[in-house]
Amino acid sequence: METSLHRQLKQLYAVGDAGQEIRLGRFRIDVVRENQLIEIQHGSLAAIRSKIQFLLPKYQVLVVKPLVVRKYLIQCDEKDGPPVGRRLSPKKGSILSLFDELVYFARLFPHRNLVLETPLVEIEEWRFAGHGRRRRWRRNDFQVADQKLVRLVGIEQFRTSGDLLRLIPNSLPSPFHTGHLAEALGIRRWVAQRIAYCLRHSRAVRTVGKSGNSQLYQMRRVKKIA
């Protein structure tokens, strides 16, 4: 079922005489604006990878991947019932969450016909107690009824591999390994390894050797996409 968040983002991008839910062959496109196809994907990018791969050779495609930076949890006793509680989720997202999804687009991005856009959003997540009766609000003891946009914090856009390097600190040594990257970003090593994977496949960095068991990377001088 389509969430309120998805509908709200479609309205945000469907400016002017843009069309929504347009049939194109076997696909349905969220928004068609002038000569650009816009796909809004709050779920995993893996779900639309084959669709985007099919569209890219012929069409200009904008993939909109909202990233939740703040979430308010609205609790209800039953679906469509009145709220009985509201609290701020302790989990906070950031622009680095993009790399969690970019792994699924590693062989698609960058492409001359592809733009990735990441609205940073605050949302409400409306939940109701599981099994249709009031229960204690324990972890995973709920079902999600809807998600709603509260505030658009900002929008980041990525067209080239060089755009990804904006997210990487300039203080990294050259060459660097994922330990350096993890320390600079304040993240775990395995998360840094995922980021390095995306950077390498997008050709933002190249491998230049090893230090012990660690791959060494060097940032490329990025060229424009042909």
C-alpha positions in Angstrom: 0.0 0.0 0.0 1.3 3.5 -0.9 2.3 5.6 2.1 1.4 9.2 2.7 5.2 9.9 2.4 5.3 8.5 -1.1 2.3 10.5 -2.2 3.7 13.7 -0.6 7.0 13.3 -2.4 5.2 12.7 -5.7 3.4 16.0 -5.2 6.7 17.7 -4.5 8.2 16.5 -7.7 5.1 16.7 -9.9 5.3 20.4 -10.6 3.7 22.2 -13.5 2.1 19.9 -16.0 3.9 16.8 -14.8 2.0 13.6 -14.9 1.8 11.0 -12.2 1.5 7.2 -12.4 2.2 7.1 -16.1 2.2 3.8 -17.9 5.4 3.2 -20.0 5.4 -0.2 -21.5 5.3 -2.8 -18.7 6.3 -0.2 -16.2 4.4 2.5 -14.2 6.4 5.7 -13.6 5.8 7.8 -10.5 6.2 11.1 -12.2 6.9 12.2 -15.8 8.2 15.8 -16.0 9.1 17.1 -19.4 11.6 14.6 -20.8 12.5 13.1 -17.4 11.2 10.0 -15.7 11.1 10.2 -11.9 11.1 7.2 -9.6 10.6 7.7 -5.9 11.8 4.7 -3.9 11.5 4.8 -0.1 12.3 1.1 0.1 15.4 -0.7 -1.1 16.9 0.4 -4.4 17.3 -3.3 -5.1 13.6 -3.5 -5.9 13.9 -1.1 -8.8 17.4 -2.0 -10.1 16.2 -4.0 -13.1 13.6 -1.4 -13.9 16.1 1.5 -13.9 18.6 -0.6 -15.9 16.0 -1.1 -18.6 15.0 2.6 -18.8 18.5 4.2 -18.7 19.6 3.5 -22.3 16.6 5.5 -23.7 15.4 7.9 -21.0 16.6 10.5 -18.6 15.9 9.1 -15.1 15.8 10.8 -11.7 15.8 8.3 -8.8 14.6 9.9 -5.6 15.7 8.0 -2.5 14.5 9.8 0.7 16.7 9.3 3.7 15.1 9.6 7.1 17.2 11.7 9.4 14.6 12.0 12.2 11.5 9.8 13.0 8.6 10.4 15.4 6.8 7.3 16.4 3.0 7.7 16.7 1.4 4.9 18.7 -2.2 3.8 18.3 -4.1 1.0 19.9 -5.6 -0.1 16.6 -5.3 0.7 12.9 -6.8 4.1 12.0 -7.4 4.7 15.7 -6.5 7.9 17.6 -2.9 8.4 18.7 -2.2 7.3 22.3 1.5 8.2 22.4 4.3 10.0 20.5 8.0 9.8 21.0 11.2 10.5 19.1 13.0 7.4 17.7 16.5 7.1 19.0 17.7 6.1 15.6 19.1 8.9 13.5 19.9 8.7 9.8 22.4 10.7 7.8 23.5 11.3 4.2 25.9 8.4 4.7 22.9 6.1 4.7 23.0 6.5 0.9 25.8 4.0 0.7 23.6 1.4 2.3 21.5 1.5 -0.8 24.1 2.5 -3.4 25.6 -1.0 -3.2 22.5 -2.1 -5.2 23.3 0.5 -7.9 27.0 -0.1 -7.9 26.9 -1.2 -11.6 24.4 1.5 -12.7 25.8 4.7 -11.1 27.2 6.8 -12.6 25.4 6.9 -15.9 24.9 9.8 -18.3 21.1 9.4 -18.1 20.9 8.9 -14.3 20.6 11.4 -11.5 20.3 10.3 -7.8 18.5 12.7 -5.5 18.3 12.2 -1.7 15.7 14.3 0.2 16.7 14.4 3.8 13.3 14.1 5.7 11.8 14.1 9.1 8.8 11.8 9.2 6.0 10.5 11.5 5.6 6.7 11.5 2.1 5.7 12.6 2.1 2.3 14.4 -0.7 0.2 15.9 -0.5 -2.7 18.4 0.0 -6.2 16.9 -2.9 -8.7 16.6 -5.5 -6.0 16.8 -5.5 -5.5 20.6 -3.6 -3.3 23.0 -0.3 -4.7 24.1 2.9 -3.3 25.7 5.0 -1.3 23.3 7.9 -3.6 23.0 10.4 -3.7 20.2 8.8 -5.2 17.1 5.4 -5.5 18.9 3.6 -3.4 16.4 2.6 -2.9 12.7 3.3 0.2 10.7 0.1 1.8 9.4 1.6 4.8 7.6 4.5 7.2 7.2 4.0 10.9 6.8 6.4 13.7 5.9 6.9 16.3 8.6 9.7 18.4 7.2 12.1 18.4 4.3 15.5 19.2 5.8 17.4 19.3 2.5 18.2 17.7 -0.8 21.4 16.3 -2.1 22.0 15.4 -5.7 24.5 13.0 -7.3 25.3 12.9 -11.0 28.9 11.8 -11.1 31.3 9.7 -9.0 33.0 13.0 -8.0 29.8 14.0 -6.3 30.2 11.0 -3.9 33.5 12.3 -2.9 31.8 15.4 -1.3 30.8 13.0 1.5 34.4 11.9 2.2 36.6 14.0 4.4 39.5 15.8 2.8 41.7 14.8 5.8 42.2 11.3 4.6 45.8 10.3 3.9 46.7 9.3 0.3 46.5 6.4 -0.1 44.0 5.4 2.6 42.4 2.2 3.8 39.0 1.6 5.3 40.4 2.0 8.8 41.3 5.6 8.0 37.8 6.1 6.5 36.1 4.6 9.5 38.0 6.8 11.9 37.5 10.0 9.9 33.7 9.4 9.6 33.2 8.1 13.1 31.7 4.8 11.8 32.4 1.1 12.1 35.0 -0.5 9.9 32.4 -2.8 8.1 30.4 0.3 7.2 33.5 2.0 5.8 34.1 -1.2 3.8 30.7 -0.8 2.2 31.4 2.9 1.4 34.7 1.9 -0.2 33.0 -0.7 -2.3 30.6 1.9 -3.7 33.4 4.4 -4.3 35.5 1.8 -6.1 32.7 0.6 -8.3 31.6 4.1 -9.2 35.3 4.8 -10.1 35.6 7.6 -7.5 38.6 5.8 -6.1 41.0 3.2 -7.3 43.0 0.5 -5.6 46.7 1.2 -5.4 48.1 -1.7 -3.3 47.8 -3.2 0.1 48.9 -2.5 3.6 48.9 -5.9 5.4 45.4 -7.3 4.7 43.9 -3.9 3.9 43.3 -2.6 0.4 44.7 0.9 -0.2 42.7 3.4 -2.1 43.4 6.7 -3.9 40.9 9.2 -5.0 40.7 9.6 -8.8 40.7 12.8 -10.7 37.1 12.4 -11.9 36.2 13.0 -15.5 32.8 14.0 -16.9 30.5 11.1 -18.0 30.7 10.6 -21.7 
